[in-house]
């Protein structure tokens, strides 16, 4: 806690022989020290209270000293002040020589043993603080190694700050705080299980910074700043964040009289720097105390500052605007800190800040009990305190100021808003807050939001596989976190309306939707056209397992969200008359292949996939990601059971019939053409002609398939293979059309057969699926060097008038082996 540097004149001369002898002793002691250090690491939890454990050993200190911000091309402790200022975009108005710390040189001995600390009450600590400040000599520039110290005995402002583990930014910010003319004291709360921020505060702030360390893992801004304010001794209060830089003349440019009924803060702004300075405020301490300070029931991010300002407004205070040119916010990117792992700091999971603001506002509204002095007495957090009784400085001289470091332990925590209103109410309010944010801030229409589920996930399928925190999120949570406009990585939405006329077009539409969402980095919501019959995609596709397969294949994490139906039956411009959020939707009607679709990166998009365009695209031109998406698509477990009950399909010849008028009359002749080709192929392969070929008939229409089966059965030349009839086929099949469940099973069975024959009226969607089948077979039968071995057709020359009629044309594909 004493001086951190020594002047050259105070360094004693050392005999060279003594140095050599000490070096030998140190080398001999290394094994013992390593073993002792390992023992301490395992036993320290039981040796001393957790809050008093040393948090920075030499290995950690060395790693912290190498810390960088921004990785390559960033800054580190060796960067010049000019480079540091340029990296954070600090303007010329903040004239400070900013340097990053080299913590490997810090010797920190506080909070290591019980006998170093003694219990004290808050009143005793405050009395000692006042006496210390009253008897403190006037500061001379440069007395503690940092030039331009702005502390003054004439100052009447207490600057308060608190954070958890933002010690890199704190090291820069505190250099500017101590230069602000008129600041009498800095009270800093290190709210963390480590003590790195406290070390940095002492390193750059010296004895003039009053430090409180609270050994807590969950950051609670309201409680941390109320604690900091409770230890201030001056009449004015300036609250800043640990990533806020200030100009030297900040207070001179924001005059505040003793009896002035006002407070300073930053209004809402589209400017990123100004918007992130909304938490800074400056007012009389008595005004802050009069409204009870921050509402400690708000124990998560969001709305704490807005709530405080609202209560200050209601108490009669006028709002004055802080000059944004006197402040600067430093962006904080956790992933840019190489020292996080060394400091044993866990990276937080990104949340949705805009949602959290709305959530806490709605919870407070539901409670209908604004924070005040009475609630402070009843509900505010309670602490016990221990103080450092004094420490010897580096030169072995007098003890340093005994009242500059306090260890606080929470005895009682203020109840959280969610605990006060109950779990079910909290869940309902959180869903409402997410939908409000997504509609008002992200411009997602209510028609879509009303269909996005807010039910959290517990397990995957029958295997009860444990989920990650992200997988546990409800669809509504996932969308709100991904789209939150306050996050730098905030994304845009892709609403894809896929066709439902048959399972084949639906599969292609779903494949294209996922491909475009993943390749464009968008959140995907799939909607269906309004139809007479109800379709639940969750009953057709197992998207959890599809997501796992896709992640294994291409390393992409995605979630498919089903919103059931597209409610806007006209254009989005017309629907915007009823919901303004539709105005932000770019409406695209599919008129090309998916890789060529152009989307505005700044807007949400609704994509109508009723039409399929893929006729001229060869297999080799299909993007790898698109083929992988099709390969990853899995039917539900129930449908897979039906598929597997059909048995081995590796020697089966499949026939697929289009539901077109020309085929109805020529069906017997077309089947005869196909069987002639099958007999010819089997003969060439040396298969015994007495062995009947196995044939499975499929098609778009129930009656056409039944008629084909009757024809083949009457001939007696083939062994018919029929797959299990699905319960869902009942009503639909009676009308001639198979259910989507049946068609999806049929498609999967066709892709498992040895040969597939189609007529010349094959829908375009099936031609796309045949192209995808190359990738499908490669994934499911990776031992095959070349999947698609043969292709057959009886088309000689379409341009010849005497060529075979179209209703007799067939196209066949053979896969020789599995």
C-alpha positions in Angstrom: 0.0 0.0 0.0 3.0 2.3 0.2 5.1 3.9 -2.6 5.3 1.9 -5.7 8.5 3.4 -7.1 11.9 4.4 -5.8 14.1 7.2 -6.9 17.5 6.2 -8.2 19.2 8.0 -5.4 17.7 5.7 -2.8 19.0 2.5 -4.4 21.8 1.0 -2.3 25.0 -0.3 -3.8 25.3 -4.1 -3.7 28.5 -6.2 -3.7 28.8 -8.3 -6.9 29.9 -11.4 -4.9 26.8 -11.1 -2.7 24.6 -11.0 -5.7 26.1 -14.2 -7.1 25.7 -16.0 -3.8 22.1 -14.9 -3.6 21.5 -16.1 -7.1 22.8 -19.6 -6.3 20.6 -19.8 -3.2 17.5 -18.7 -5.2 18.2 -21.5 -7.8 18.5 -24.1 -5.0 15.2 -22.8 -3.5 13.1 -23.0 -6.7 11.9 -26.6 -6.3 10.9 -26.0 -2.7 9.1 -22.8 -3.6 7.2 -24.5 -6.5 6.1 -27.3 -4.2 5.1 -24.8 -1.5 3.2 -22.7 -4.0 1.3 -25.8 -5.2 0.4 -26.7 -1.6 -0.8 -23.2 -0.9 -3.0 -23.2 -4.0 -4.7 -26.3 -2.7 -4.9 -25.4 0.9 -5.6 -21.7 0.9 -9.4 -22.2 0.8 -9.2 -23.8 4.2 -6.4 -21.7 5.6 -8.0 -18.2 5.6 -11.4 -16.7 4.8 -12.2 -16.5 1.1 -12.4 -12.7 1.2 -8.9 -12.5 2.7 -7.1 -14.8 0.3 -4.2 -13.4 -1.8 -5.6 -13.2 -5.3 -2.5 -12.3 -7.3 0.5 -14.7 -7.1 3.7 -14.1 -9.1 2.7 -16.3 -12.0 -0.6 -14.4 -12.3 1.2 -11.0 -12.0 3.5 -11.9 -14.9 0.6 -12.8 -17.1 -1.3 -9.7 -16.1 1.8 -7.6 -16.9 1.7 -9.0 -20.5 -1.9 -8.1 -20.9 -3.0 -6.6 -24.2 -6.2 -4.9 -25.3 -7.2 -5.7 -28.9 -4.8 -8.5 -29.6 -2.5 -7.9 -32.6 -2.6 -4.2 -33.6 -3.9 -3.3 -30.1 -2.2 -1.8 -27.1 -0.3 -3.1 -24.1 1.6 -1.9 -21.1 4.5 -0.9 -23.4 2.4 1.3 -25.6 3.0 5.0 -25.7 0.3 7.4 -24.3 -0.4 8.6 -27.8 -1.1 5.0 -29.0 -3.3 4.4 -26.0 -5.3 7.6 -26.6 -5.6 6.8 -30.3 -6.8 3.3 -29.7 -9.7 4.4 -27.6 -10.5 7.4 -29.8 -9.7 9.9 -27.0 -9.9 13.5 -28.3 -7.5 16.3 -27.6 -9.9 17.7 -25.0 -8.7 15.0 -22.6 -5.0 15.9 -22.3 -3.7 13.1 -20.2 -0.7 10.9 -20.6 -2.6 7.6 -20.4 -0.5 4.5 -19.8 -1.6 0.9 -19.2 -0.3 -0.9 -16.0 2.4 -3.5 -15.8 1.1 -5.4 -12.9 4.0 -7.8 -12.8 5.9 -5.1 -10.9 3.1 -4.6 -8.3 3.8 -5.9 -4.8 0.4 -6.1 -3.1 0.2 -7.3 0.5 -3.2 -6.3 1.7 -6.0 -8.7 2.7 -3.7 -11.6 3.2 -4.0 -12.5 6.9 -6.6 -12.1 9.6 -4.3 -10.1 11.9 -3.8 -7.5 9.2 -7.4 -6.3 9.6 -9.6 -5.2 12.4 -13.4 -4.8 12.6 -14.9 -1.4 12.3 -18.3 0.3 11.9 -19.2 2.5 9.0 -19.4 5.5 11.4 -15.9 4.8 12.8 -14.5 4.6 9.3 -16.2 7.8 8.2 -15.0 9.7 11.2 -11.5 8.5 10.6 -11.8 9.5 6.9 -12.9 13.0 7.9 -10.0 13.5 10.3 -7.5 12.2 7.8 -8.8 14.6 5.1 -8.9 17.5 7.5 -5.3 17.0 8.5 -4.0 16.2 5.0 -1.3 18.6 3.7 -1.8 20.4 0.4 -0.8 18.2 -2.5 2.3 19.2 -4.5 2.5 18.3 -8.1 4.4 15.1 -8.8 4.9 14.1 -5.2 3.7 10.5 -5.8 5.1 10.0 -9.3 2.0 11.2 -11.2 2.1 14.8 -12.5 -0.9 17.1 -12.6 -2.7 15.9 -9.5 -6.0 17.8 -9.2 -6.8 16.9 -5.6 -7.2 20.0 -3.5 -8.1 20.7 0.2 -10.5 23.3 -1.2 -12.4 20.7 -3.2 -15.9 19.7 -2.2 -16.6 16.8 -4.6 -16.5 13.1 -3.9 -16.0 11.1 -7.0 -17.5 7.6 -6.7 -16.8 4.6 -9.0 -17.4 0.8 -8.8 -16.8 -2.1 -11.1 -15.9 -5.8 -11.2 -12.7 -6.8 -13.0 -12.6 -3.9 -15.5 -9.1 -3.1 -14.1 -7.6 -2.3 -17.5 -10.0 0.4 -18.2 -10.0 1.6 -14.6 -6.2 2.0 -14.8 -6.7 4.6 -17.6 -9.8 6.3 -16.3 -8.4 6.8 -12.8 -5.5 8.7 -14.2 -7.9 11.3 -15.6 -10.1 11.4 -12.4 -7.3 12.4 -10.1 -6.5 15.3 -12.4 -10.0 16.8 -12.2 -9.7 20.1 -10.4 -12.1 20.3 -7.4 -12.3 16.6 -6.5 -11.5 16.1 -2.9 -11.7 12.3 -2.7 -12.2 9.3 -4.8 -14.2 6.4 -3.3 -13.8 3.2 -5.3 -15.6 -0.1 -4.7 -14.1 -3.3 -6.1 -17.1 -5.6 -6.3 -15.4 -8.9 -7.3 -13.9 -12.1 -6.0 -10.5 -11.0 -7.2 -8.7 -7.8 -6.1 -7.2 -6.7 -9.4 -9.3 -3.6 -9.6 -8.3 -2.6 -6.1 -4.6 -3.1 -6.9 -4.9 -0.9 -10.0 -6.8 1.8 -8.0 -3.9 1.9 -5.5 -1.3 1.7 -8.2 -2.6 4.7 -10.1 -4.5 6.5 -7.4 -2.2 6.4 -4.5 -3.2 6.9 -0.9 -5.8 9.5 -1.9 -8.2 6.8 -3.3 -10.4 5.2 -0.7 -10.9 1.5 -1.6 -13.7 -0.8 -0.5 -13.4 -4.4 -1.6 -16.6 -6.6 -1.6 -16.0 -10.3 -2.2 -19.0 -10.9 -4.5 -19.3 -12.8 -7.8 -22.5 -11.3 -9.1 -22.1 -7.6 -10.1 -24.9 -5.4 -8.7 -24.5 -1.8 -9.7 -27.1 -0.4 -7.4 -25.7 -1.9 -4.3 -22.0 -1.2 -5.2 -22.6 2.5 -5.9 -24.8 3.0 -2.8 -22.0 1.5 -0.8 -19.5 3.8 -2.4 -21.7 6.8 -1.7 -22.1 5.9 1.9 -18.4 6.4 2.5 -18.1 9.9 0.9 -17.4 12.9 3.1 -18.1 15.8 0.7 -21.2 17.8 -0.1 -21.2 17.1 -3.8 -21.3 13.7 -5.6 -19.9 12.8 -9.0 -20.7 9.3 -10.2 -18.7 7.8 -13.1 -18.2 4.4 -14.5 -14.8 2.6 -14.7 -14.6 3.2 -18.4 -15.2 7.0 -18.2 -12.4 9.5 -18.9 -12.8 13.1 -17.7 -11.2 16.4 -18.6 -9.2 18.3 -16.0 -11.8 21.2 -16.1 -14.8 18.9 -15.8 -16.1 20.5 -12.6 -15.3 24.0 -13.7 -17.5 23.6 -16.7 -20.4 22.2 -14.6 -21.1 24.7 -11.9 -23.4 23.5 -9.0 -24.4 25.7 -6.1 -24.9 24.5 -2.6 -28.6 25.1 -2.6 -29.2 24.5 -6.3 -32.1 22.1 -7.0 -30.6 20.4 -10.0 -28.5 17.5 -11.2 -26.3 16.9 -14.3 -26.5 14.0 -16.6 -26.5 13.1 -20.3 -29.7 13.1 -22.3 -30.5 10.1 -24.6 -28.6 10.5 -27.9 -27.9 8.6 -31.1 -24.2 9.3 -30.6 -22.6 6.1 -29.2 -20.2 7.8 -26.9 -22.9 10.0 -25.4 -25.4 7.2 -25.1 -22.9 5.2 -23.0 -22.3 8.1 -20.7 -25.9 8.1 -19.5 -24.8 6.6 -16.2 -22.6 9.6 -15.3 -24.3 12.2 -13.0 -23.3 15.1 -10.7 -25.4 16.5 -7.9 -25.6 17.4 -4.3 -25.0 14.4 -2.0 -28.1 15.4 0.0 -30.3 15.1 -3.1 -29.0 11.6 -3.7 -29.7 10.6 -0.1 -33.1 12.2 -0.1 -34.4 9.8 -2.7 -32.6 6.8 -1.2 -29.9 6.5 -3.8 -30.1 3.6 -6.3 -32.9 1.1 -6.0 -31.1 -1.9 -4.6 -33.9 -4.2 -5.6 -32.6 -3.8 -9.2 -29.9 -6.4 -9.0 -29.3 -6.9 -12.8 -28.3 -4.6 -15.6 -30.7 -2.0 -16.8 -33.0 0.9 -15.7 -31.1 1.6 -12.4 -29.9 5.0 -13.7 -33.2 5.9 -15.4 -35.1 5.0 -12.2 -32.8 7.2 -10.1 -33.2 10.2 -12.5 -37.0 9.7 -12.5 -37.1 10.0 -8.7 -34.8 13.0 -8.7 -37.1 14.6 -11.2 -40.1 13.9 -9.1 -38.4 15.4 -6.1 -38.3 18.7 -7.9 -34.7 18.8 -9.3 -34.1 20.4 -12.6 -32.0 18.4 -15.2 -28.9 20.0 -16.5 -27.0 18.7 -19.5 -23.4 17.4 -19.1 -21.0 18.6 -21.7 -20.1 15.4 -23.6 -16.8 17.0 -24.7 -15.6 16.8 -21.1 -16.0 13.0 -21.0 -15.2 9.9 -23.1 -16.4 6.3 -22.9 -13.8 3.6 -23.5 -15.4 0.5 -25.3 -15.0 -2.7 -23.4 -14.6 -6.0 -25.2 -14.0 -8.9 -22.9 -12.5 -11.1 -25.7 -9.8 -8.5 -26.2 -8.2 -9.2 -22.8 -5.4 -11.8 -22.9 -5.2 -11.5 -19.1 -8.7 -12.7 -18.3 -7.7 -16.3 -18.0 -4.6 -15.5 -15.9 -6.8 -13.3 -13.6 -9.2 -16.2 -13.2 -12.0 -14.0 -14.5 -14.9 -15.8 -16.2 -16.2 -14.2 -19.4 -19.8 -13.2 -19.1 -22.5 -14.5 -21.4 -23.8 -11.7 -23.6 -27.3 -10.5 -22.6 -29.7 -8.1 -24.1 -29.2 -4.7 -22.5 -32.3 -3.1 -24.1 -34.4 -5.9 -22.9 -33.1 -5.7 -19.4 -34.0 -2.0 -19.2 -37.6 -2.8 -20.2 -37.7 -5.8 -17.9 -36.7 -3.9 -14.8 -39.0 -1.0 -15.7 -42.0 -3.4 -16.0 -41.1 -5.2 -12.7 -41.0 -1.9 -10.8 -44.3 -0.8 -12.4 -45.8 -4.1 -11.3 -44.5 -3.6 -7.7 -45.9 -0.1 -7.6 -43.6 0.8 -4.7 -40.9 3.3 -5.6 -37.6 3.2 -3.8 -37.4 5.8 -0.9 -35.8 6.4 2.4 -38.3 4.1 4.2 -37.4 1.2 1.9 -33.7 1.9 2.4 -34.2 1.3 6.1 -36.2 -1.9 5.5 -34.6 -3.5 2.5 -31.1 -2.1 1.7 -28.1 -4.4 1.9 -26.2 -4.7 5.2 -22.5 -5.1 5.6 -19.7 -5.8 8.1 -16.4 -4.0 7.7 -12.7 -4.6 8.4 -10.0 -2.1 7.9 -6.3 -2.4 7.4 -4.5 -1.3 10.5 -1.5 0.0 8.6 1.2 -1.2 6.3 4.9 -0.5 6.1 6.1 1.3 3.0 8.9 0.0 0.7 11.6 1.9 2.6 10.6 0.4 5.9 9.5 3.7 7.3 6.3 5.0 8.8 3.0 3.3 8.4 0.8 4.5 5.6 -2.7 6.0 6.1 -4.7 3.4 8.1 -8.0 4.4 6.6 -7.7 3.9 2.9 -8.7 0.2 2.5 -11.9 -1.5 3.7 -12.9 -5.1 3.3 -16.8 -5.3 3.3 -18.8 -8.4 3.6 -22.5 -8.5 2.8 -24.5 -9.8 5.7 -27.9 -9.2 4.1 -28.7 -8.6 0.5 -31.5 -6.5 -0.7 -34.3 -8.6 -2.2 -34.3 -8.7 -6.0 -37.3 -7.5 -8.0 -37.9 -11.0 -9.4 -38.0 -12.5 -5.9 -40.5 -9.9 -4.8 -43.0 -10.4 -7.6 -42.6 -14.2 -7.9 -41.4 -16.6 -10.7 -44.6 -16.7 -12.8 -45.1 -13.0 -12.8 -41.4 -12.5 -13.7 -41.7 -14.9 -16.6 -44.7 -13.1 -17.9 -43.2 -9.7 -17.6 -39.9 -10.8 -19.2 -41.8 -12.2 -22.2 -43.7 -8.9 -22.5 -40.4 -6.9 -22.2 -38.8 -9.0 -24.9 -41.7 -8.5 -27.3 -41.9 -4.8 -26.6 -38.2 -4.5 -27.3 -38.4 -6.6 -30.5 -41.3 -4.6 -31.8 -40.4 -1.1 -30.8 -36.6 -1.2 -31.1 -36.0 -4.0 -33.7 -39.2 -3.4 -35.7 -40.4 -7.0 -35.7 -44.2 -7.1 -36.4 -46.6 -8.2 -33.7 -48.0 -10.9 -36.1 -44.7 -12.7 -35.9 -43.9 -12.0 -32.2 -47.2 -13.4 -31.1 -46.2 -16.8 -32.5 -42.6 -17.0 -31.2 -42.6 -19.3 -28.1 -41.4 -18.0 -24.7 -41.2 -21.5 -23.3 -37.8 -22.5 -22.1 -36.2 -25.8 -23.2 -35.4 -28.6 -20.7 -34.0 -31.5 -22.8 -33.6 -32.7 -26.3 -35.9 -35.5 -27.4 -35.9 -39.0 -25.8 -32.3 -39.0 -24.9 -32.7 -36.2 -22.3 -29.4 -34.7 -23.4 -28.3 -31.8 -21.1 -28.6 -28.4 -22.8 -26.1 -25.5 -22.8 -27.4 -22.2 -21.4 -28.0 -21.0 -25.0 -29.9 -24.1 -25.9 -32.1 -23.7 -22.8 -33.2 -20.3 -24.0 -36.7 -20.0 -25.3 -37.1 -18.9 -28.9 -38.2 -15.5 -27.7 -35.0 -15.2 -25.5 -32.8 -16.3 -28.4 -34.3 -13.7 -30.8 -34.2 -10.8 -28.4 -30.6 -11.5 -27.4 -29.5 -11.8 -31.0 -31.4 -8.7 -32.3 -30.8 -6.4 -29.4 -29.8 -3.1 -31.0 -27.5 -2.1 -28.1 -25.2 -5.0 -28.8 -22.4 -4.5 -31.3 -23.1 -7.9 -32.8 -26.8 -7.2 -33.0 -28.2 -9.0 -36.1 -31.2 -8.7 -38.4 -34.1 -11.0 -39.0 -34.9 -13.3 -42.0 -38.6 -14.3 -42.1 -38.9 -17.0 -44.7 -42.3 -18.1 -46.0 -41.8 -21.6 -47.3 -44.3 -23.5 -49.5 -46.5 -26.3 -48.0 -48.0 -27.8 -51.2 -45.9 -30.9 -50.7 -43.0 -32.1 -48.6 -40.5 -31.8 -51.5 -41.0 -28.1 -52.1 -41.2 -27.6 -48.3 -37.8 -29.4 -47.9 -36.2 -27.3 -50.6 -37.7 -24.1 -49.2 -36.4 -25.0 -45.7 -33.0 -25.8 -47.0 -32.7 -22.5 -48.9 -34.0 -20.6 -45.8 -31.4 -22.0 -43.5 -28.7 -21.6 -46.1 -29.5 -17.9 -46.6 -29.8 -17.2 -42.9 -26.5 -18.8 -42.0 -24.6 -17.4 -44.9 -25.9 -13.9 -44.2 -25.6 -14.1 -40.4 -29.4 -13.6 -39.8 -31.8 -15.0 -37.2 -34.3 -17.2 -39.0 -38.0 -17.4 -38.4 -39.9 -19.8 -40.7 -43.5 -19.0 -41.5 -46.0 -20.9 -43.6 -48.7 -19.6 -46.0 -52.2 -19.4 -44.7 -53.9 -22.7 -45.6 -57.0 -24.6 -44.8 -55.1 -27.4 -43.1 -52.8 -26.9 -40.2 -49.1 -27.8 -40.6 -46.7 -28.1 -37.6 -43.1 -28.2 -38.9 -42.0 -29.6 -35.5 -43.9 -32.7 -36.4 -41.9 -33.1 -39.6 -38.3 -32.1 -38.8 -36.2 -32.6 -35.7 -34.4 -29.2 -35.7 -32.4 -29.9 -32.5 -30.6 -32.8 -34.1 -30.5 -31.0 -37.4 -28.7 -28.2 -35.7 -26.2 -30.6 -34.1 -25.5 -32.2 -37.4 -25.0 -28.9 -39.1 -22.6 -27.7 -36.4 -20.5 -30.9 -36.8 -20.5 -30.5 -40.6 -19.7 -26.8 -41.1 -19.1 -25.5 -37.6 -22.2 -23.2 -37.6 -24.4 -22.7 -34.6 -28.0 -21.9 -35.7 -31.5 -22.1 -34.4 -34.6 -22.6 -36.5 -37.7 -20.8 -35.1 -41.2 -21.8 -36.4 -43.8 -19.0 -36.3 -46.6 -21.1 -38.0 -48.1 -18.8 -40.5 -47.5 -15.6 -42.4 -50.4 -13.3 -41.4 -49.9 -10.5 -43.8 -52.1 -11.5 -46.8 -51.3 -8.4 -48.8 -48.1 -6.4 -49.3 -46.0 -5.3 -46.3 -46.7 -1.7 -47.2 -50.4 -2.3 -46.8 -49.9 -4.2 -43.5 -47.8 -1.3 -42.3 -51.0 0.6 -42.0 -51.9 -1.6 -39.0 -48.4 -2.2 -37.6 -45.6 0.3 -38.3 -43.0 -2.5 -37.8 -43.9 -3.8 -41.2 -42.3 -0.7 -42.7 -38.8 -2.0 -41.8 -39.4 -5.3 -43.6 -37.8 -5.6 -47.1 -40.1 -7.9 -49.1 -38.4 -10.3 -51.5 -40.1 -12.7 -53.8 -37.7 -15.5 -54.8 -36.8 -15.2 -58.5 -33.3 -16.7 -58.5 -31.1 -19.3 -56.8 -30.4 -18.7 -53.1 -26.8 -17.7 -53.3 -27.7 -14.8 -55.7 -30.4 -13.3 -53.4 -29.4 -9.7 -52.3 -30.5 -8.5 -48.9 -30.2 -5.1 -47.3 -27.9 -5.7 -44.3 -29.5 -2.9 -42.4 -33.1 -4.2 -42.6 -35.2 -7.2 -41.6 -36.3 -9.2 -44.6 -39.3 -11.3 -45.4 -38.6 -13.8 -48.2 -41.4 -15.6 -50.1 -40.2 -18.9 -51.4 -43.3 -20.0 -53.3 -41.3 -20.3 -56.5 -38.2 -22.5 -57.0 -35.5 -21.5 -59.5 -32.8 -24.1 -60.0 -33.3 -25.5 -63.5 -30.0 -24.5 -65.0 -27.7 -24.9 -62.0 -25.4 -27.9 -62.2 -24.6 -29.9 -59.1 -21.0 -28.6 -58.9 -22.3 -25.0 -58.7 -24.4 -25.7 -55.6 -22.6 -24.0 -52.7 -21.2 -26.5 -50.2 -23.0 -24.9 -47.3 -26.3 -25.4 -49.1 -25.7 -29.1 -49.8 -24.7 -29.5 -46.1 -27.9 -27.9 -44.9 -30.0 -30.4 -46.9 -27.8 -33.2 -45.7 -28.3 -32.2 -42.1 -32.1 -32.0 -42.2 -33.5 -34.9 -40.2 -37.1 -36.0 -39.9 -38.5 -36.4 -36.4 -37.8 -39.6 -34.5 -41.4 -40.9 -35.0 -41.0 -40.6 -38.8 -37.5 -42.2 -38.7 -39.1 -45.2 -36.9 -41.5 -45.6 -39.8 -38.6 -45.3 -42.3 -36.6 -48.0 -40.5 -39.5 -50.4 -40.3 -39.6 -50.4 -44.1 -36.4 -52.4 -44.0 -33.3 -52.5 -46.3 -33.9 -50.5 -49.4 -30.5 -50.9 -51.0 -31.7 -53.3 -53.7 -35.1 -51.7 -54.3 -36.0 -49.9 -57.6 -38.2 -46.8 -56.8 -40.7 -45.3 -59.2 -42.1 -41.8 -58.6 -45.2 -40.7 -60.5 -46.2 -37.1 -61.2 -49.9 -36.2 -60.8 -50.5 -34.9 -64.3 -53.2 -35.7 -66.8 -51.0 -37.2 -69.7 -49.6 -39.8 -67.3 -53.0 -41.1 -66.4 -53.7 -42.6 -69.8 -50.2 -43.8 -70.6 -49.3 -45.2 -67.2 -49.2 -48.9 -68.3 -46.9 -48.1 -71.3 -44.6 -45.9 -69.2 -44.3 -48.6 -66.5 -43.5 -51.1 -69.3 -40.7 -48.8 -70.6 -39.2 -48.6 -67.1 -39.3 -52.3 -66.4 -37.6 -53.1 -69.8 -34.7 -50.8 -68.7 -34.5 -52.5 -65.3 -34.4 -56.0 -66.9 -31.7 -54.8 -69.3 -29.5 -53.4 -66.5 -29.9 -56.4 -64.3 -29.0 -58.7 -67.2 -25.9 -56.6 -67.8 -25.0 -57.0 -64.2 -25.3 -60.8 -64.4 -28.3 -61.1 -62.1 -30.4 -64.2 -62.4 -33.5 -63.3 -64.6 -35.7 -65.6 -62.5 -35.1 -63.3 -59.5 -37.9 -60.7 -59.5 -36.7 -57.1 -59.1 -38.0 -55.3 -56.0 -40.1 -52.2 -56.9 -41.6 -49.5 -54.7 -44.1 -47.1 -56.3 -44.5 -43.6 -54.9 -46.2 -40.5 -56.2 -48.0 -37.3 -55.4 -51.4 -38.8 -55.7 -52.9 -41.7 -53.7 -55.1 -43.0 -56.5 -52.3 -43.0 -59.1 -50.0 -45.0 -56.9 -52.7 -47.5 -56.2 -53.4 -47.9 -59.9 -49.7 -48.4 -60.7 -49.5 -51.1 -57.9 -52.5 -52.9 -59.4 -50.9 -52.9 -62.9 -47.5 -54.2 -61.6 -49.2 -56.8 -59.4 -51.3 -58.1 -62.4 -48.2 -58.5 -64.5 -46.5 -60.6 -61.8 -43.0 -59.7 -62.9 -41.9 -57.7 -59.9 -41.9 -58.0 -56.1 -43.8 -55.0 -54.8 -42.4 -53.2 -51.7 -44.9 -51.1 -49.8 -43.9 -48.9 -46.8 -46.0 -48.6 -43.7 -49.1 -46.4 -44.0 -49.1 -43.5 -41.7 -52.0 -42.6 -39.4 -51.8 -39.0 -40.7 -52.7 -40.2 -44.3 -56.3 -41.0 -43.4 -58.3 -38.0 -44.3 -55.9 -36.5 -46.8 -55.4 -39.7 -48.6 -59.1 -40.2 -49.1 -59.1 -37.0 -51.2 -56.3 -38.2 -53.3 -53.3 -36.3 -51.8 -50.9 -37.9 -49.3 -50.1 -36.0 -46.0 -46.9 -34.1 -45.7 -45.7 -36.7 -43.2 -46.2 -39.5 -45.7 -44.4 -37.5 -48.5 -41.4 -36.8 -46.2 -41.1 -40.5 -45.4 -41.5 -41.3 -49.1 -38.7 -38.9 -50.0 -36.4 -40.4 -47.4 -37.1 -43.9 -48.7 -36.5 -42.9 -52.3 -33.1 -41.6 -51.4 -32.3 -44.9 -49.8 -33.2 -47.0 -52.9 -30.7 -48.4 -55.4 -32.5 -46.9 -58.4 -35.0 -44.1 -58.8 -37.1 -43.6 -62.0 -39.1 -40.4 -62.7 -41.4 -39.4 -65.6 -40.7 -36.3 -67.6 -43.2 -34.2 -65.6 -41.1 -34.4 -62.5 -41.6 -31.2 -60.4 -38.6 -28.9 -60.2 -38.3 -29.4 -56.4 -37.6 -33.1 -57.0 -34.8 -32.2 -59.5 -33.2 -30.0 -56.8 -33.5 -32.8 -54.3 -31.8 -35.3 -56.8 -28.9 -32.8 -57.0 -28.8 -32.6 -53.2 -28.9 -36.4 -53.0 -25.2 -36.6 -54.0 -24.3 -34.8 -50.8 -26.9 -36.8 -48.8 -25.4 -40.2 -49.9 -21.9 -39.0 -49.3 -22.7 -38.1 -45.7 -24.6 -41.3 -45.0 -22.4 -43.6 -47.0 -18.9 -42.0 -46.8 -17.1 -45.1 -48.0 -18.4 -44.6 -51.5 -15.9 -43.0 -53.7 -18.4 -42.0 -56.4 -22.1 -41.9 -55.3 -24.1 -41.4 -58.5 -22.8 -44.2 -60.7 -25.3 -44.4 -63.6 -28.0 -42.3 -65.3 -30.6 -43.6 -67.7 -33.2 -42.1 -70.0 -35.1 -43.2 -73.1 -35.0 -39.6 -74.6 -33.1 -39.9 -78.0 -33.5 -36.4 -79.3 -36.2 -34.0 -78.2 -35.8 -31.9 -81.3 -36.8 -34.8 -83.6 -40.6 -34.8 -84.3 -40.5 -38.6 -84.5 -39.0 -39.0 -81.1 -40.7 -40.8 -78.2 -43.8 -39.0 -76.8 -43.3 -37.1 -73.5 -45.7 -39.2 -71.6 -43.4 -42.3 -72.1 -40.1 -40.6 -71.2 -38.4 -41.8 -68.1 -35.2 -40.6 -66.3 -33.4 -43.1 -64.0 -30.6 -42.8 -61.5 -28.7 -45.7 -60.1 -26.5 -46.0 -57.0 -24.7 -49.4 -57.4 -23.7 -50.0 -53.8 -24.0 -48.7 -50.3 
